Each structure stands twice: as C-alpha cells, then as structure tokens.
Amino acid sequence: MTRIAILETGAPPPALKAAHGDYPAMFRDLLGDGFEFQTFDVQSGDLPDPAGFDAAIITGSSAGVYETDRWIADLLDWIRAAKDRTRLVGVCFGHQAMAQALGGRVEKSERGWGVGLHRYQVASPEPWMTPAAATVAIPASHQDQVVEAPSDARVILRSDFTPFAGLAWGEDAISMQPHPEFSSAFATELTAGRHDRIDPALVARAVDSLKAADDRGVVGGWIRAFLTA
C-alpha cells in the first residue's frame, strides 16, 4: 500500500472544520482507498523522514511562506532535503512553499484575492494527467502567489490571474495553487465567511461561480495517478 505523509500546515476555521473535516481528511476523501496516511503537525515541529514514505502532501495554510515563523523555515529546509528522496505534492500554501524552497519567489499578489471557481489551462500535459484535459476548473482561495518560478521547474497549469498555478520538477514533484481537496460546499462557506476582508462584490461573484460544475474529480485522479506511478 502506498504510504503518504500529510504535512498539515494549517486548519480551516473551527466551525467549518467541525462540519467538513480538517485538511488531511479532505485529502483522504479526495484520493480514496489504497493509501496509508499519516499526518504530521508542521506548526508543532513535527516533520517526517522522507525515506519512510512513498510521497508527501503539503497542505494549505493561512500563513505566508515569506513570514519568519520558525516552523516555516524548517518546512522549507525539509522540502529541500526531501526533494528526490520521495514524491512531493504541494497545494496552495504547499505549492508556494515548494516554489520558495526550490528557488522561486512568492509574494502577496497585487492582483488581490483569488476566490471562487477558477479555470486553468494545462500548459504542460504530464503522463499522469489521465484523462487528458485542456483546462480544469478548481476552487481557489489565496492572496499570495508564486511570482517567479524556480529555474528547474516547468509550468503545468496557468491562468491570466495565476500565471504559475501549477509547477513540476522532474518526475517526482508537483504543486498547484488551487484546491482540488475543497468541496464546493466547503469552498462556498469559506469564501462567504470572508466578506469582512474581501470586497463583498467579489465574494458574491465567487460564491456564484462555485455553483458550476468543477473538475475536482479529474484533478484528484491526476494526483492519485502521480502518487502511484
């Protein structure tokens, strides 16, 4: 059975966590059976031995990778040490952490909040992207963005709003800005709850966009194929 370390770097708001589960639970639901999962609380300094797992997933977080908390520096060091020792998957904060650790740059974007259902172009079709798709629509929730990709990374997903929405290194490390693990119900409640910090008109458009069909199943299948390749 494929052994997966889930590096938990943040948590949903308490009320949403109670209703929808934490981020590790969302990834377990997304990926389905056939995996043995173990969760590590990164903010508490808990990090796995990369050699002990077939792959590691780095979750989302409300933190910024450019912040000075010790656990963030430790995570970036861990990513550099784990590269080429196990498969890596980063999502949202995890995507940004991988980019920052491996030679890229992350900033709070001048484009503002990216929320709602965003559509991304597949810029580099990969062998694990089966079935193939030219574009995918996935929930997004972020202010920070990768603004400079590492020199050895290839862009696999992009949009006008998020030019570096998905990255890949070689054959064993991938990351993406959107959240395939977020159900539409969770993404809707999360976005609606941020009306006090996001322009209400943007919140309304984002919530409305989440009523449309998404490609979480497709992208979840892609990640599953990558993890078991």
Steps between C-alpha positions, in 0.01 A plus 500: 500500500629847411613685814416871500619759751260794526683811620223699669599868491168661595135439583158621386302738721367298799135498391591382151742241637219356712269480198742397225807352670860617505732526200646149537145358501424691180803348328408153622151546354640637174747216445287208617610149593835334445711735710636488852499857638689650792454864600777725632429830680760723335427806715590291806832402346389151394658403168539150350804313379453524120654155453222347710223593254421454133380860477419810703214749457545855635166662582364851490542755779404858583872574550729655240818318402694827529410537870768449765342225713749227581272223376491656152879512477515139620244397238696667219815321617305174510377546143854554376618190686201287388528591131604190302454279808121465479220624279374846596160663449431855615161675498444875550738584789674170422539610137646831610730334754642266239559786258663718767717216631621393158607837362181690414336801661159551665330831578162634604366562152410843370212322324329459837291205615449200276177338617223294348519252215801581280576341165860408417665411172711184491830650385704179511308172464655240729483117477293479820238742363259227393240563372658794320336842515584835341362693800379422852273698733602475868410701813756766598557695819818704525663841509861388466636377169817358352633798306823337383529128431814304587732472201473120487119488528259478210160669505224240475195718581447868434235771475507872438438556871752236613778455240687244715196303619666159469864395498693176452859402566630194318269204543454498878385843621188699410308789654191705426340819628131396486330262745375174346443374857238772568142393438278765347304517827814563706641751250167684496480527880867597528466775241168631633655526846766741374264783405661711771844489335417458130297738285139380544440524126793263438370265768158494333651422158724233650214330684289506184786347297519205740152390393647382167641154436865461593782260409599392849445137407726529198781675686464268799544209258809668359656535845412140581670384178806711579525355851479141376714529185 
